[in-house]
Amino acid sequence: MRKKKVINKEINCIKGEIDKKFNYLSDINVEFISNIINNNTLIYVDKDYQIKKILIEEKIEIKNGYKFKEIGNYYFLKEIFEYDKYYKLYIKLFVKSNMILFAGFYSGNAYLISLDKNQNSKIFTKQKINEKIILTYLKEGFITSLEISQDEKYIISGNNKGILIILEILDIQNNNIKLLKIISSHSGFSINSISINTELNLFGDCVDDNFIHIYTLPQCDKIISIYNKDNLFKNCFLFLSAQPLPSIILYSNKTSKFKSYSINGKDLNIELNDINLLKDSKYGNENISENMISPILFTNCQFNDYLLYIYRYQFILLRKAPLMDLVFKINFNENEYISMINISLKKEYIYAFDRNNKKVYIINYDKCKIIPKNDNQKNIMDNTNEEDKIK
């Protein structure tokens, strides 16, 4: 992708914001987007549940955007959604095997779609789709949370009955998936969030009963339970971070508050929040049930963990674990509604979908350099020092 000259600029990471350095793909209605080979080849799922592959013509710019062409179109998803309705759709990309997993259906089914074959203008019959069902999880209950591990060896899901399903992937292209264990983790409570960290060989879950359970992989033994007395930590996200300090991180969607623990459950007494952004939010103090949207925990080339997410459909924030220091904030305009983000495979670009304008913004943030400065961490946009890029 074309490199642009970036002027050095000092930014206060708490009150300031970085300029949006993007071109965009217009007139795309997106449910999920990612790059699968390089930054020029993108795969996305649209609102009609079709998978499409596009190639960005980076040398051709139109109206500050990129011209692109469609190089692959997969129609068979329409067949799935005609007879299998979902509670909340989960879309997970298996980069190594070039496959996409769809889950969250009331039936408990999950569908695995290969992107390797040329499926142009080909509609899969229901019989063929049934062969793609990798597992009917349970006769009762539907998925309320689902994650795949970063090394793509495990799929873990939780349902509205408080039950965890742990799967080990042996050969995903041939649907060779082993059921490791079924755990009644939070009986009677929907599992809100699951996090997997294969560096720590751990996974965890949390629900509205204020308990967080941490388990080992692949044994699936429970090693610690944390009871959070703060009732404000309901409808929360859970993140397991390995770098630079193994830690457990909670985020309350109700209060916009972070809370961090060491991996053995010791409270790190960190309670940061995003509530100061409310005064700048176009939604003011409206009751929005999802303050954190589309969160992504990733590790950069310097082996530090970062959390990238949308706040109240208007801001994109990047925080560094485990203290959750704010690295940068991107503030979008009044007429923009950011409902989904993803990060490129090489951690160089953010893909952000604007639902109002039906545009995908491609934001180059790999020039952000983190400079500690006493207790007030600041950032400098620097295009000269390659070693300090966030990748």
C-alpha positions in Angstrom: 0.0 0.0 0.0 1.3 3.5 -0.8 3.3 5.1 1.9 2.5 8.7 2.7 4.8 11.3 4.2 3.8 11.9 7.8 4.8 15.1 9.6 6.2 14.6 13.0 3.6 15.5 15.6 3.5 15.2 19.3 0.2 14.0 20.7 -1.2 14.0 24.2 -2.5 10.4 24.5 -5.2 11.3 27.0 -6.9 14.3 25.4 -5.5 14.4 21.9 -6.2 12.3 18.9 -4.3 11.2 15.8 -5.3 12.3 12.3 -7.1 9.6 10.3 -4.6 8.5 7.7 -6.9 6.5 5.5 -8.2 5.9 2.1 -11.5 4.1 1.8 -13.5 1.4 0.0 -16.9 2.9 -0.6 -20.4 1.5 -1.1 -19.6 -1.7 0.9 -21.9 -3.0 3.5 -19.7 -5.0 5.8 -20.3 -7.6 8.6 -16.7 -8.7 8.7 -13.4 -7.7 6.9 -9.8 -8.9 7.0 -6.8 -9.2 4.8 -5.9 -12.8 4.1 -2.7 -12.7 1.9 -1.4 -9.1 2.0 -2.7 -5.6 2.6 -4.0 -5.4 -1.0 -6.2 -8.5 -0.9 -9.2 -8.4 1.4 -12.0 -10.8 2.3 -15.3 -9.5 3.6 -18.8 -10.7 4.5 -21.5 -8.3 3.6 -24.9 -7.8 5.2 -26.5 -10.2 2.7 -24.1 -12.9 4.1 -22.1 -13.2 0.9 -18.3 -13.7 1.1 -16.4 -11.6 -1.3 -12.7 -11.2 -2.1 -11.4 -7.9 -3.5 -8.1 -6.6 -4.8 -7.3 -3.0 -4.0 -5.8 -1.1 -6.9 -3.4 1.0 -4.8 -2.1 3.0 -7.7 -5.5 4.2 -8.7 -7.0 6.7 -6.3 -10.5 8.2 -6.7 -11.9 10.8 -4.4 -9.3 10.2 -1.8 -10.1 6.5 -2.0 -8.9 3.3 -3.6 -10.3 1.7 -6.7 -10.9 -2.0 -6.2 -12.1 -5.0 -8.1 -13.9 -8.1 -7.0 -11.9 -11.3 -7.6 -14.0 -13.8 -5.8 -17.6 -14.2 -4.8 -19.1 -16.9 -2.6 -22.9 -17.2 -2.7 -23.6 -20.3 -0.7 -24.0 -18.5 2.7 -27.4 -17.4 1.7 -28.5 -21.0 1.9 -27.4 -21.3 5.5 -29.3 -18.2 6.7 -32.5 -19.2 4.9 -33.1 -22.1 7.4 -30.8 -21.5 10.3 -31.4 -18.2 12.3 -28.8 -16.8 14.6 -28.9 -15.2 18.1 -25.6 -13.3 17.6 -23.4 -14.0 14.6 -19.8 -14.9 15.3 -17.4 -14.8 12.3 -13.8 -16.1 12.9 -11.1 -16.3 10.2 -8.6 -19.2 10.1 -5.7 -17.5 8.4 -3.4 -20.6 8.2 -6.0 -22.8 6.5 -7.8 -20.0 4.7 -11.3 -20.8 6.2 -14.1 -18.9 7.9 -16.1 -20.2 10.8 -19.7 -19.0 11.3 -21.5 -19.7 14.6 -24.1 -18.2 17.0 -27.1 -20.0 15.5 -30.1 -20.9 17.7 -29.7 -24.5 16.5 -26.2 -24.6 18.0 -24.7 -25.4 14.6 -21.4 -23.9 13.4 -20.4 -23.8 9.7 -16.9 -24.0 8.3 -16.4 -22.5 4.8 -13.2 -23.0 2.7 -11.9 -20.0 0.7 -9.4 -22.0 -1.3 -11.8 -23.3 -3.9 -13.1 -21.2 -6.8 -16.7 -20.8 -5.8 -17.7 -18.1 -8.2 -21.4 -18.2 -9.1 -21.7 -21.6 -7.3 -24.5 -22.1 -4.8 -24.0 -24.9 -2.3 -27.0 -27.2 -1.8 -28.4 -27.8 1.7 -27.0 -31.3 1.6 -23.5 -30.0 1.0 -24.0 -27.4 3.7 -24.9 -30.0 6.2 -21.6 -31.7 5.5 -19.9 -28.4 6.6 -21.5 -28.5 10.0 -18.5 -29.2 12.3 -20.5 -29.8 15.4 -23.9 -29.6 16.9 -22.8 -28.4 20.3 -25.8 -29.2 22.5 -29.5 -30.1 22.0 -30.3 -27.2 24.2 -28.7 -23.7 24.4 -27.2 -21.4 21.9 -23.7 -19.8 21.6 -23.3 -16.5 23.5 -19.5 -16.3 23.2 -16.9 -17.9 20.9 -13.1 -17.6 20.4 -10.4 -19.3 18.5 -6.8 -19.3 19.8 -4.2 -17.2 18.1 -2.3 -20.3 17.0 -5.6 -21.7 15.6 -5.4 -24.9 17.6 -8.5 -24.4 19.7 -12.1 -23.3 19.4 -13.9 -22.5 22.7 -17.5 -21.5 22.9 -19.9 -20.7 25.7 -23.7 -20.8 25.6 -26.7 -19.3 27.4 -26.8 -22.2 29.8 -23.3 -21.5 31.2 -21.7 -24.4 29.4 -18.2 -24.3 27.8 -17.3 -26.4 24.8 -13.6 -26.9 24.2 -12.5 -28.2 20.8 -9.0 -29.1 19.6 -8.3 -28.6 15.9 -6.3 -31.5 14.4 -7.0 -31.0 10.7 -9.6 -28.3 10.1 -9.6 -28.7 6.3 -10.8 -32.3 6.7 -13.1 -31.4 9.6 -10.9 -33.4 12.0 -11.8 -31.6 15.2 -11.6 -33.3 18.6 -14.0 -32.5 21.5 -11.7 -32.0 24.5 -14.3 -31.3 27.2 -17.7 -30.0 28.0 -17.6 -27.9 31.2 -20.6 -26.6 33.2 -18.8 -23.4 34.1 -21.6 -21.1 35.2 -24.8 -23.0 35.6 -27.8 -21.0 34.6 -25.8 -17.9 33.4 -25.0 -16.9 29.9 -21.3 -16.8 29.2 -20.5 -13.2 28.2 -16.8 -13.4 27.3 -14.1 -16.0 26.6 -10.4 -15.4 26.3 -7.7 -17.8 25.1 -3.9 -17.3 25.5 -1.8 -20.2 24.2 1.4 -18.5 25.4 0.1 -19.0 28.9 -1.6 -22.3 28.0 -4.8 -20.8 29.6 -8.3 -19.8 28.8 -11.0 -18.1 30.9 -14.6 -17.0 30.9 -16.8 -14.6 32.8 -20.6 -14.1 33.2 -23.0 -12.0 35.2 -22.6 -14.1 38.4 -19.4 -12.0 39.1 -17.2 -15.1 38.8 -14.2 -15.4 36.5 -12.9 -18.9 35.9 -9.4 -19.7 34.5 -8.6 -23.1 33.0 -5.5 -24.8 31.7 -4.9 -25.9 28.1 -5.2 -28.6 26.9 -6.1 -30.3 30.2 -9.1 -28.0 30.8 -8.5 -28.0 34.6 -9.8 -25.1 36.6 -6.9 -23.4 38.4 -8.4 -20.2 39.7 -11.7 -18.5 40.4 -12.0 -14.8 41.0 -15.1 -13.4 42.6 -15.6 -9.7 41.9 -17.7 -8.0 44.5 -18.3 -5.0 42.3 -21.7 -5.5 40.8 -20.8 -3.0 38.2 -18.7 -5.6 36.4 -21.6 -7.2 34.6 -21.9 -7.6 30.9 -18.1 -7.5 30.8 -15.2 -8.5 28.5 -12.4 -10.8 29.7 -8.8 -10.6 28.2 -5.8 -12.8 29.2 -2.6 -11.0 28.5 0.9 -12.6 28.5 3.2 -9.6 27.8 4.8 -7.8 29.5 3.1 -9.2 32.6 0.8 -12.2 32.7 -2.5 -10.7 33.7 -6.3 -10.9 33.7 -8.1 -7.8 32.4 -11.8 -7.0 32.8 -13.8 -4.3 31.1 -17.3 -3.4 32.2 -19.6 -2.4 29.4 -21.9 -0.8 31.9 -19.4 1.5 33.6 -16.6 1.7 30.9 -14.2 0.7 33.6 -11.1 -1.5 33.4 -9.9 -3.8 36.2 -6.7 -5.8 36.1 -5.4 -8.8 38.1 -2.2 -10.7 38.1 -2.4 -14.2 36.7 -2.7 -15.7 40.2 -5.7 -13.5 40.9 -4.0 -10.6 42.8 -5.8 -7.3 42.4 -3.4 -4.9 40.7 -5.6 -1.9 41.9 -6.0 -0.6 38.4 -9.3 1.0 37.7 -9.1 3.1 34.5 -12.2 4.0 32.5 -13.3 5.6 29.3 -16.0 7.7 31.0 -14.1 10.9 30.3 -14.9 10.4 26.6 -18.6 10.8 27.2 -18.4 14.5 27.1 -17.0 14.3 23.6 -19.4 11.5 22.5 -22.1 12.4 20.0 -24.4 10.2 22.1 -23.8 12.2 25.2 -25.0 10.3 28.3 -27.4 8.0 26.5 -27.6 4.5 27.8 -25.7 2.4 25.3 -25.5 -1.2 26.3 -22.3 -1.8 24.4 -19.6 0.8 25.2 -16.8 -1.5 24.0 -17.3 -2.8 20.5 -15.2 -5.2 18.4 -12.2 -5.6 20.8 -9.0 -7.1 19.5 -6.1 -8.1 21.8 -2.8 -8.6 19.9 0.9 -8.8 20.5 3.3 -6.5 18.6 6.8 -7.2 17.3 8.3 -6.1 20.7 6.2 -8.7 22.5 3.8 -6.3 24.2 0.1 -6.8 24.3 -2.3 -4.1 23.1 -6.1 -3.8 23.1 -7.7 -2.2 20.1 -11.4 -1.4 20.3 -14.3 0.9 19.4 -15.9 3.1 22.1 -19.5 4.1 21.6 -19.3 3.9 17.8 -17.3 7.1 17.6 -13.8 6.5 18.9 -11.1 3.9 18.1 -8.8 3.4 21.1 -5.5 1.6 21.5 -4.4 0.6 25.1 -1.3 -1.2 26.4 -1.7 -4.1 28.8 -1.8 -4.6 31.7 -2.0 -1.0 33.0 -4.2 -0.1 30.1 -2.4 3.1 29.3 -4.0 4.9 26.4 -1.6 4.9 23.4 -3.9 6.8 20.9 -7.4 7.8 20.2 -9.1 8.4 16.8 -12.2 10.5 16.9 -14.7 10.2 14.1 -17.1 12.8 12.8 -20.7 13.4 13.7 -22.0 11.6 10.6 -19.7 8.5 11.0 -20.8 5.4 12.9 -18.0 2.9 13.4 -19.5 -0.5 14.1 -16.7 -2.9 13.3 -12.9 -2.9 13.2 -10.1 -5.4 12.4 -6.4 -5.3 12.2 -4.2 -6.4 9.3 -2.1 -9.6 9.6 1.1 -7.6 9.9 -0.4 -5.2 12.4 0.1 -2.2 10.0 -3.4 -1.1 9.3 -6.8 -0.8 11.0 -9.9 -1.6 8.9 -12.9 0.3 10.3 -16.4 0.1 8.9 -18.6 3.2 8.9 -22.2 1.9 8.9 -23.7 5.3 8.1 -21.6 6.0 5.0 -21.0 2.3 4.0 -17.3 2.9 3.8 -14.3 0.9 5.0 -11.5 3.2 6.2 -8.0 1.8 5.9 -6.1 3.6 8.7 -2.3 3.4 8.7 -1.1 3.5 12.3 2.3 1.8 12.1 4.1 5.1 12.5 2.9 5.5 16.1 5.9 5.5 18.4 5.4 5.1 22.1 7.6 7.4 24.2 7.3 7.1 28.0 7.6 10.5 29.6 7.3 10.4 33.4 3.7 9.5 34.3 2.3 11.2 31.2 2.9 8.9 28.3 2.9 10.6 24.9 3.1 9.6 21.3 5.0 10.9 18.4 4.1 10.3 14.7 7.5 9.2 13.4 8.3 7.7 10.1 12.0 7.3 10.5 12.5 4.7 13.3 11.4 1.4 11.9 12.3 -0.5 15.1 9.7 1.3 17.2 6.7 0.6 14.9 3.7 -1.1 16.4 3.5 -4.2 14.3 
